[in-house]
Amino acid sequence: MSESSTVLSMHDPGIPAWVIEQAEDALAQELGPLARTVFDAAPDGILVVDRGGVILGVNPQLLHLTGYDEAGLLGRPLDVLLPPSVRSRHAQWVRQHFAQPRERPMGRVDGLAMCRADGTLVPVDIALGQGFWRGQACTVAFIRDVSAARRLAERLRHLAEHDVLTGLANRAQFLERLRDALDGTRRHGHTAALLLLDLDNFKEVNDTFGHPVGDRVLQHVAERLREAVRSDDLVARLGGDEFAILLPRVESPADALRVADKLLIALGPPVQVEALRLSVGGSIGVACCPQDAHDADTWMRNADLALYAAKSGGRQQPSRYETALSHAMSERARLHERLRQALRHGGLTLHYQPQISVRDGSVVGAEALLRWTDAELGAVPPAHFIPVAEATGLILPLGDWVLREACRQLRAWADQGVQLRVGVNLSPLQFRQPALAAQVRDLLQQYGLAPELLELEVTQSQAMVDLEQARRTLTALADLGVGIALDDFGTGHSSLAVLKQLPVQRIKIDRTFVRQIPGDPTDSLLVRGVVALARSFGWDVVAEGVEHSAQLEFLRRSRCPVYQGWLFAPALSPEELVSRWAAARGCHSTQR
């Protein structure tokens, strides 16, 4: 390209031609080299075309962008750089543009593309200006390659709509698609289904093996869920171990339940993470539209209610929303609010189930059991309110109240001359609190208690969730002098090599093994074995749930030292327990 061919001047078309020619001559003489330098060094491609759409000038960046050389573009129609789909319309656009010339800055039009010499299309942004080239009106196009910006925008859009860990749709995209599916059911009258899935016991995977392993499990789960549904269905991760599967069109609610079964089957095989084979399962709640809901919020809420029902019903199964679930959830919310009020204003009490010496019938201890009587609800069984407390986070303040109240009662008994060991159950959340040992220490000091009067009970499965944490916490508690009991012994999974690492003084044989003795040979053998095992480890033993004299006689023959259960007494008020304790002591003194 000659130097004169690259010199461009901008002027008002209304200026007389002779003025323009003189100005161009002056510009070429005084600024020609500078104009050429700017033209060649511009970071964007520059293209000059005349009224007929013929290319008059190009700069090096434009050649680099298009893959053409100068000879391949100069004098050729602009159509050579246009995608084939727009060439037929472009000539008309050029005529309109020169009839009413106007400038256009970058970023005004989306979706523009330029055809390279090899036939590939490159996304571009174009700014337009008007000027003169050798005295004739022309249009100058500044062309910018936006491939990198387009990729970045697509990446940001993907991140805004997808879960980073699993690549699934995130909550924002899911809610948008949920509203689309809802609109589809209204327009076309078909059925859509929403499935909410929670992994069962996923927290134990994180707590036991660490979050990196938990993340790998989530990635495997996401892949299995994706493969188990149709391409038109949407799988999303809503957060944590909660997933949502949107089926925009199903034949019927029964069809949605079949998909839920298919998903649970897909989760069945163990997940392989390095050397670990981890079993994962799930619970699924199903709600259909329009059968179960007519708006997005109700649809989500009803699917969540169905998920709660699936978890309560034993997990590893789907459950579809039923109207009765809304009533149950209302009752649950009412129970939560009344329990919260009881924590603030009273209504909670502790009763104590005696623990009895098998040898002489004396009361050697007691287990503190929470009781709640509400002014509106009456006596509420623990089986009803404890799950609500666990689900709503009230279990931690509830556990703190029980621990404090037990210490207060121990102090009151000590002041009466009653020295009685009391066991307090720790909830899983309470047991995981880093400040638990400090809390117990402060309570012992506040009430001036001998630490051996307080015994803290954790379940076997609870201790196995995170062995290292359990060892640290139990050791810190044992160092205070309080007793440590392993509750529900026999129902969890653990090795003796693991158990003997914990500072346990007492194990409690679960009532499920005591219920059928001495009639059931297997349970009888198990109870005898546990008693012998405990003796070899130096542990004390308490058999729970003893209700018949035949059971007590079997425990006596098996040399089990302590039992508790309705054969002696149910859980008693503090006054009743002291009375029974004193009576048993008196009877024992008379016998001696």
C-alpha angles and dihedrals in degrees: 000000000000121000092245092053092061098050110107127183128188117219142159107264088225095069114103116262096241090057090051093049092051091048092050092051091051092047092049091051099043105028104020096108092045092048090050091050093050091045093051096041097049111125091219127063113260122207127182120198134175131226092281093053093254117148111245102170143008134182128223094260090056090052090050091048095050101036092232128121122231094263091053093060112028111097094008125116116267088239089084088074096044127093109255091243094065102037095093092055097041099076090059091048091052092053091049092048095053091044089058108016116199136165122246123196126215117281096032098112127039128206099034118153136182126212114233125212090262091055097253120130121233121196111241142175118219134203118193131208135168129231145127131282114194089338099310126106114258142169122237117208120196105202123197126190105231097179093115093044090048091050090048091049091049090048092050091047090050091050090048091054104034139063110251096217101047104019090233123133112282129226094273094054091041093055091049092051090045090058090047091052090049091053089049092056090051095049100041104024097232129131125260126189135210120202121191115196130192123186113237117242093350091146089065089058091053094044095046104038103019136252096284089062090044090053091052090051090053090051091052091048091050091052093050093049092049092051093048097059137059123270091250092055120089126227115193136177108223095185141299108004095333118114133180127207117196117199104192093193130022131161094235143334088270088060089054091053090052089054089050090053089049091053093051090049089052089055092050103090115079117262115241113220109172105299094346126097106197125187114222127182135164150206121232131202117199128200125171133207129252093007096058104021144011101198135044098249093051091045092054093043093050093048088051090051089052090050090052089051090051091053092046091049095062104284126245089082142084124246127192123218117265128185090243089065091067089056090047091051091049089052090048091052090048091049090051093051094047091048090051089052091049090055090053103038108021138263098128122107138170123235122189128222110208122238110215133205108242090209101055108003096244121147105250100169146336141228116232111230124189119236128186128195114181126199091228104027100036119213108357116201116233089237087066103043103032094066089049090051091050093048095047101040095250090115092084098056088039091054091047090052092051093049093049094044092050090052091048090051092048089054091049091050092047089054087055092050094255112137106189130155113232126198119213122195116229117213116227091250092048091049091054094054109116092216096052096109091047090050092052091046091052092049092050090051094044094053096033093234129170100241093225089068091067121070122184119209126207126175121248093240090047091056091050096055092083110004095188093051090045091051093049094047097043092046091052090050094046089051087061088059097248120135123254120212128185107219129205090020113193097028097085133064119250141122125248088236087062096042095052089060090067121085094240121159099177139026125201118214107224118247091239089073095042096049097077101038133149092013098055110069094201095052091042091053091047094051092049090048093050092050091050091046092050091050091053091051093045093246126144117231134218120188112211130210100028107168106153135056091233089061091050092049091051090051090050091053090046090053093240104164104206139024138179130196147100093296086080101022144315119244107307136204115255091259093049092048092053089050092051091044091053093045092051091049091050093049090048091050091050091050090053 
